[in-house]
Amino acid sequence: MLRLWNNLFVLLCATILASCGLVDFRPIGIGIEPSPNSILSESYSPVIIMFDTGMVKNEAESILQVSSDLGAVRGDKFWRGDHLYFVPVSGWTAGIRYTLSLMGTVRSLDGRELRLGHFASFYAINKNTPPLLEWHSPSSGASIGTNNVVFEFHFSRSMDRLSVESALTLDGVGNKIFEWSADDRQLRVIPERDLSPWIMYRWNLRDSARSFDGVPLPKTYSGHFTTCMDQTLPHVTSIFPVLFSDGSWHSTGVCIETGLRQGQGIAVKFNKPMGENVLRSLRFEPYLTGRTEFLSEESIVYIFTRDPEPDTTYTLIVSGDTRDKEGLKIGSDFRLNFTPDIPFLNVLSFTANGTVFDIVSAVNNVLPVSVDPATGELNFYIQFSLLFGLEERLQTPQRITLTPFFPRTLAPVALQYVNWTSRDRLFMRWEGLIATTGGEEPFYYRLTIPGGRGGISSDTGIYMKHDITLYLEVVR
């Protein structure tokens, strides 16, 4: 009888405790979105853990993890009522398989516990096949040239252009042009400038490149190549004078050291096709002005603005920075000394009153001339060895002087008339000259044609080596 009362007492206590809420054996209800292998519709669609009662929030948040093959996914966690939300900071990536894991024990606010060991895979936006880089050129480790280089990348699927162009890096390559074709499955990358020779270039295509539907590359691709296909350094093979005839330049067949003549240019020939900078590669010491043009892919011609000066030794210098078409440099300056075979400007003849004088053989440079007794006019022609341009024809008569020499009492004379009968023949008329009378000492006038660098010069800048001075003995 006593045992029966004890059992009834225990049952009564349990009934009272249960009715007071001290022990609750009901399980905690839970729902999970997304379901296994389902697809979230948007980039920021949430993962939702739905509890049917209030939970200890920090415990529930700590067991929620989302990951992929790229690692753990960073996200924001927040509550709406009893539902825990997870939204990725950077959004979901299309075609990537994600794994939701709930591992650990959580408690409700009323003290109940729930032990979870849940794993579920899901996708976002789509579960399409990721694109692959099927082929690229140049191949990794290849040796190529530096000119007209085009990089090619062929993909297995149509790509999102901007993401690929942003993900692609070409070390050492500046501005470039992107060309897409084959429904955006083939990309050509064209550098705007030639590559540098004998350098290893590397490229990298990050896995941030995506297909047109947003699926990224499954990995990062990379490669390298070397611009060492051309192993031959450029060098100068010959330098020679050239003459322009029938619309082109022709070799004169003489050596440059002593054979360059008036009106000629200088040709420089190399062992291989040269780059554009060869047109800026020549210089001269002392300085000479002119321009450079291509004769062929392997040769150039320097065309002088004015002929080199006579009796002067020049040094032609081809810069060591001169490059061939592949960008290879000569390496060191090439130098060559030459002395032009160009004569000084000279006076070929002096003609007065119909008489042609040989001024070279004139004794003491004295020439007998006659003048008009009434006006004291003297007419003469000067024949030069070179042609004069318009500017030189205007300046030359002003620089030629005729002055009284003996006796010192002679009055000054004046230039009365000037005329160039041709580009190399000058006519001059002076007035005020006085002729001697019988028994008197002869009268002399000094004619000076200035030479040297500050004297008269031809249209190509050639000057006389020194002054020419003639003493005109005026006779009746």
Beta strands, then each sheet from edge to edge (+ up, - down):
strand 1: 30-33
strand 2: 39-40
strand 3: 47-51
strand 4: 64-68
strand 5: 71-72
strand 6: 75-80
strand 7: 83-88
strand 8: 98-107
strand 9: 113-124
strand 10: 133-137
strand 11: 142-143
strand 12: 151-155
strand 13: 168-170
strand 14: 176-181
strand 15: 186-191
strand 16: 200-205
strand 17: 221-226
strand 18: 236-245
strand 19: 248-251
strand 20: 265-270
strand 21: 282-285
strand 22: 290-296
strand 23: 299-304
strand 24: 314-318
strand 25: 334-338
strand 26: 347-352
strand 27: 355-357
strand 28: 366-370
strand 29: 378-384
strand 30: 401-406
strand 31: 414-422
strand 32: 425-431
strand 33: 443-449
strand 34: 468-475
sheet 1: 1+ 3- 7+ 6-
sheet 2: 2+ 9+ 8- 4+ 5-
sheet 3: 10+ 12- 15+ 14-
sheet 4: 11+ 17+ 16- 13+
sheet 5: 19+ 18- 20+ 23- 22+
sheet 6: 21+ 24- 25+
sheet 7: 27+ 26- 29+ 32- 31+
sheet 8: 28+ 34+ 33- 30+
end
